[in-house]
């Protein structure tokens, strides 16, 4: 039985037997389990395990240059080896060590809509530079998909980051000038 069929049948059994509260109590652990399952599937897809996988090689990653005393985005060297579906790219971005995670809302024309989970950490605790790097990594990675030109970010407005529609052009200052 596939994961989707398992979840649907679990939901239908809960509703039909009047045990909706049991379903609601188990919903959070179930979604965590499903998320872990897909994270493991993603690791398998990119042909690495926890010991050998440098997840930074699969997305645009911000690195600090001590010579110039600023951050730059570096394109992950393994990006060309993976599927660039929005779900796959979001899965990879959610493997970053940050508390903030991304939830895909939808795709409309050339714009992907995402929600930042734990957005208060991004907007109030990471600092301006940390928030810029996080959003820059997100935008550059998601726009690796040739159909996506813009990223609409939904989150609470904060001191260091704001919701809005962004493109690579908005974060080109994070690219190293050659």
C-alpha angles and dihedrals in degrees: 000000000000122000093251092052090048092053094045094048091046090052094047093048090050093050096042093050094046092244097123090136090060089052092050093049091051095041097089096048090044093054090047088053092049090048091051090047092054092044089056090046089051092051088051091049093055091049101240140103131218093270098052104026118104098191089193087072090067101056141032102282129197114229129183118237109207092196095059094026095229143095126261133188115240120194111239110250092222096052092101091057098060137068110265096212112143092242093051092048092048089049090054093046090051089058090068115112093247122114087229116090132184128237119194113229099178150299123254121178106308096342128090116202117214137173122217111225115209086022094164089068089054097043100039112019110035095062126231095288093047092049092047091051093047093050093041091053090048095049096044092046096047092046089057082088102088092221094057118080101153136039119208108203121200117198140116115288111253145168095273106027139024137197117257148108113295137181135186088268090066091060102034087115086075092063119096113247110230 
